[in-house]
């Protein structure tokens, strides 16, 4: 059986260019993959596409399943706590708020009470991972948070027959959270406030349709939740991402369980030591497997500085083998 590895490295492209260029394994992937493909909607959409699923696949119910908040037959959307910045006549989605801790319960309780009037409930899977669960389905098209981050919210607001309700939720969340005691205290401490909620990725598990059975190795993170949810939904296997995990171990488990796809989600790559660990434990061993044709391909997905991209490395052609000694420096692609 021919197996492929999908390796997702959030934050990798935000590292200094010279650091990326100095990594020989990244250079080898760039050489084997030729040109990267930009992913305008971010890593969530890239993962869905790499699995051969339609772009319309609802990711929120899958992520909820992976986060331990079983959606059942409910309609579920992601409800990410965010920091919004007003700029004259604009409103920018500046950041996803990931450090709420115990603060999350008080904020969520306020929102949950308000959403209940529409038959919706706010579910807190983890302090930084929220979902809205509803009894009815909504006809709405939303923008993934990765695609909206750093941009004006207005071009990315919900569209569709039920968009008016979702836009009201966004506005109501801003009003409810702006002067919330939790945010007043966070602002006084110099911390970013959670003054908004970004709703996106809605649907039901039934809407997700058929997905490939994967071996998922993932941390407790939004992308990790999605990978685990896909594995659970499709009858795949799941392993936690440990610091000493390696590509060899993940691929061996996938092969033992007859999976054609091993999906590995990394923790955020934010430093030179993170890159060194990624190289030693994942990139170099995976490339060795590729050279031995132990894997059919390596799909590297990464983002940073407002850019997300995919590289698909396949075994070297004769020309690529002849040119192997001529280094190809890895570089983050420019934003389109």
N, C-alpha and C positions, 0 to 999 in steps of 0.2 A: 504494500500500500504506500502511495506517495503522500507524505505529510508536509504541511506548510506551517510556518511559525509566523504569527502576527505579534509584533513587539511594539507596545505603545509606551512612549517616553515623554510624558507631559513636562513642559518647561525646557526641554533640551535646547530648543532654538533660541532661547533667551541668553544662553551662555555666550561669553565673548567670542567673536569670530576666530581669533587666533587659537583659542582653546579647542574649538571644534575642528579647526584645520589640522591641529597637531595629533588628533586621534586617528591612528592608522586604520582601525576597524571601521570607523565612519567613512574614511576615504575609500576603503575597499567596497563598502556598500554603495557609495556614490558611483564608483567605477562599474560595478555590476548592474546597477539600476539605470545607468545612463542619466535620465532627467527625472527630477521629482515632479509629483503632481500636487498642485495647490488644492487645499480643501477649504473652501470659503466658509462652510458651516461648522468647521471645527472637528475635533477628534471623535465626538459622539457619532456624528454623521459619517465620518470616515470609517469607523468600525462597522457600522451597519452596512455600508456599501461594500466593504471588504468581505463581509459574510454573504454577499450576494442577495441581501434583502432589499426590498423597495425603499426608496427614500422616504415614503410615507409611513414606514414602520414606527409605531408609537414607542418611544424609548422609556417613558416614565413608568408605565406598569411593569416593564421588565426590570428597571432599576429598583423599583419598590420591592419586587420579588427578591432581587439580589441583596437588598438592604435588610431583609427580614420583616418587611411590612407587606405581607401577602395581600395583593389587591383583590383576590377572588374574582368576581365578575364585575366589580365596580369600574367605572371610568376613573382614571388616575392621571394627574398631571404633576410634573415637578413644580415645586414652589420654593425656589431658591431665595434665601435672604440675601439682599444686595444693598450696596451703597450707591445712592443716586446723588448726582451733583448738578445743581441748577446753574446754568450759564446763560445769562441774559434771557433770550426767548427759547432756550434749549434746555433739555434735561438729558444728562449723560449717565449711562450705566457704567459707573467707574470701577466697581469691584464686586466680586462675590464674597460675602462675609463668612469666613471659615473658623472663627475663633469664639463662637458664642458661649460654649460651655453651658453652665447652669442658667445663663441668661435666656436660653432658647425657650424654656418652658413658659416664662411670663409673657414673652412676645407672642409665642404661638397661641397661648390661651386667649389673648386679646383678639387675634385674627380668627381663631376658631369660632368664637362666639358670634363674630360678625358674619362669617361665611355661612353659618348655620341657617340664616334666613333664606339662603338660596339652595338649601338642601345639600350643602357641601361641608366637609369636615377637614381640618388640617391635621395631618399625621406627621409626628416627629419621629423619624426612624433613628436619627442621631442628632445631636445639637446643631450640626451644620447641614443636615439632610432632611428636607421637608417635602411632603407631598400633599396635594389636595385630592380628596376622594369624594366622588359625587354619585348619586343614584342614577342620574341621567347622563346620556352622552351629549357632547357638544360638537356642533359643526363649526370648527374654528381651525385656522392655520396659524401656527406660532413659530417664533424664531428661537433656535437653540441659544442658550446663554453664551456659549463660546463665540458665536457670530455677532452677538450684540455688545459684548464687553468692549468698553472704550469708545463706544459710538452713541450718537443720539438715539434715544429710545423711540422717537416718533416714526422713523421708517420701519421699525421692527415691531410695532404694536400688532396684537392679534388681528386677523382678518377672517371674514366668513360670516355666515348668517347669525352666529351667536357671539360675534366679536364684541358687541356692545356690553355684554355681561362681563366678559373677561377684562375689557378696558376699565370697566367700573371697579372690578376687583383691584386692579393695579392702582387706581387713583385712591380708593378707600384705604388700601394698605399704607400708602404714603401718609395720609391724614392720621391714621390710627397710630403709626409708629413714630411720626416726626417728634412728638413731645412725650413719647412713652418714657416712664421713669428709667427703664433699662438703658435707653439711648441717651437720656440726659446724663446718667452716670458714666456711660462710656465716653461721651464727648468730654466730660470733665476730666476723665483720666487720659485724654489724648488718644483714645482708640476710635477706629472707624465705626460709625453707627450703622445699624441694620435698619435703614429708613425706607426700605421698599421690598417688594417680593416680585420675582420674575417667574411667571407661569408659562410652562412650555412642555412640549413632548407628550401631550395627552392622548389617551386611548384606553382600550381594554386589552387584556392578554389575548382574547380571541382575535382582536384586530392585528396582532403581531404575526399571525399566520405561522407558516412552517419556517423554522430556522435550523441551520446545521447544528449537529451535535458537536460541541467543542470541549476541549480540556482547558478550563480557565484557571489561571494562577493570578490572583489579584489581591490588592490591599483593600482596606475599608476606605473607599473614596468613591466619588460619583461614577467615574469610569469603571472602577472595580465592581461597583454595584451592578452596572449594566452587564459586564461580562459574566458575573455570577448569575444574574437573572436569566440571561440567554442560555447558559448551561442548564439551569434548573428547568426552564421552559422546554428545552429541546432534549432533555434526558442526557445531558453531558456530565462531566465531572468537574469538581471544584477543589482547589487547594488555596490556602492562604499564601501570600507572598512573604516569605521570611528573608532575613538579611543574608543568610548563607545559601539561599536557593540559587541554582544554576540552570543554564539552558539545557545541559545534559539531563538533569533530573526531570525537568518539565517535559522534555521531549520523550524521555523514556516512559514516563507515566502515560502520556498521550498514546504512544505506540502500544503499550500494554493493554490499553482500553479500546484499541482499534479506532481512535479518533483521527480524522484527516486534518484537523485544525487544532493547533495549540495556540491559545490566546493568552498573552502575558501582559498584564498592566503593571507598569512601574510606579513607584512613588515619584513625586515631583523631582526632577533633576535640577538642582539649584546651585551646585558648586563643583569645583574641580574634583573633589573626592567622590561626589555622586557620579560624575562621568567616569572616573577610574573604576568604580564599582560596577557600573553598567557595562563597561568594556570587558573587565575581567570575568564577570559572572555570566554575561549574556551575549554581547556582541561577538567577541572573539570565539567562544565555544560554538555559537550558532554558525558563524562563518566556516569553522572547521567542519561542522556537520554538512554544510552546503557543499564544500569542496569534495567531501566523501559521498555526496548525494544521499546523505542520511535524511535530508529534508529537500523538498522540491523547490521551496522558495522561502525567503525571509522578507516579510513586509514590515518595514519600520515606519511608524507613525509618530510624529513629534510636533510640538507647537511651541510658541514663545514670541514675544514682541508683536502680537497681533497677527501672526502667520501660523498656519497649520499646513503640513505637507506629508506626503507618503512617498516612500521609496520601495520599489519591489525588486529585490535582488534575486537573480536566478543563477544556476551554475554557469561558470565562465565559458564563453565561446573560445574558439582557437585564437582569434584576434585578441580577446581580452586576456588570455593566458600569456600571449606574446608581449602584451603591454603591461603585464602585472608589475614589472619592476619600475614602471613610470608612475609615480604616485599621483593620485587624484585627490586633491584636498577637498574635504567636505565643507560645504557652506550652506547657511540658511538661505532659502530663496527669498527674493524680494516680494513684498506685498503687492498683489495685483492692483 
